[in-house]
Amino acid sequence: MSSAAITTVIKMMESLPVDVQERIAEHLREYIDDLQDEIQWNESFQRTQQNLIAAARRAKQEIAEGKATAIDFCLQKTPK
C-alpha cells in the first residue's frame, strides 16, 4: 500500500543522483528503526504501567510505615 506522501517522497528522491538517494535511504532506515524502538518502548511501558504504579504505592506506604530503609548510593571503594 502506498500513500500519497510516500509517492511524493519517491518522486522527489528519483530526481536526485543515486548516491544522494542511497544516503537518504540510509537516513530513513535509521529514522524508521528509531521510531520502531520508540513504539516498542511505549507499548512495553503501557503494559507495565499499572505494575509500576502499584509498586510506587507500596513503596510510599512502606516509607510511611517506617518499613523502608535508605539506600546508600555512594560508591565506596573496597580494599583489595
Buried (B, 14 or more C-beta within 10 A) or exposed (E): EEEEEEEEEEEEBEEEEEEEBEEBEEEEEEEEEEEEEEEEEEEEEEEEEEEEEEEEEEEEEEEEEEEEEEEEEEEEEEEE
